[in-house]
Amino acid sequence: MRDENLEPLLGLQEIDGRIDRLAREMAEIPRERRIHEKEIEEQKVTFEKEKEKAAEVSRDKEKCVGDKESMQETLASFKSKLLELKDNDAYRTMLMQIENAEKRLGELDIRIIELMYEEELIEEVQEAARKTFERNKARAAKRQQILDDQFNELQEKMKELEAECERVSGEISPRLLDRYQRVRTAGKGLVVVGLINGTCGGCHTKMPPQTAVEISQGKTFPCPICGRFIIWTEGSSFSD
Ligand SMILES: [Zn+2]
């Protein structure tokens, strides 16, 4: 005669196996979420850096433009002064100053053109970085939504399994249930195992012949070494 606790014990073991798999699946979701978040953060940093570079070039250019304007004013005042100078030496000195100012203006013009060109290039790079960032952000947001839905679904399933677990547990005597829980929480994998070659299918401890016979007749026997429940299954056999 089979032990009346056996069916619910096997049922409980099966449900617990599903709970474990589900818990692993649920643990994967926050992990994937963190990967996406990190990726987006990195792209954001790249984009911000490009923005910073562009701002720097713009500042340089504005400074050059400002310098150019004041240099133009200086040049204009030099030129008007030149007309008033009567002394030859002073006149020559002023001519030289005008020449220098014109030279400096030419340099500033070249630098401004260089910076404008640089600005354009950076603009393109920045735009590409922005697009990558925006596109991936949108994609990640969509993926996060899917993950959230998945997580909620798994959570619902988990609730069902836990209720099922509780129902089946109620059919098992408290003493056996306590033993089952202790073996399970010890992390030894299956709690209900078959008699294999006359030994415990979990820890391989040899069972006395009389016990083996009782198991073959349907008795559920607790292994004195590992605490698992030993039963007679399809693959069971006496010692050879
Ligand atoms: Zn054992």
Residues whose N, C-alpha, C, O or C-beta is under 5 A from the ligand:
A	BS01	ZN	C200 G202 C203 H204 T205 C223 I225 C226 G227 R228
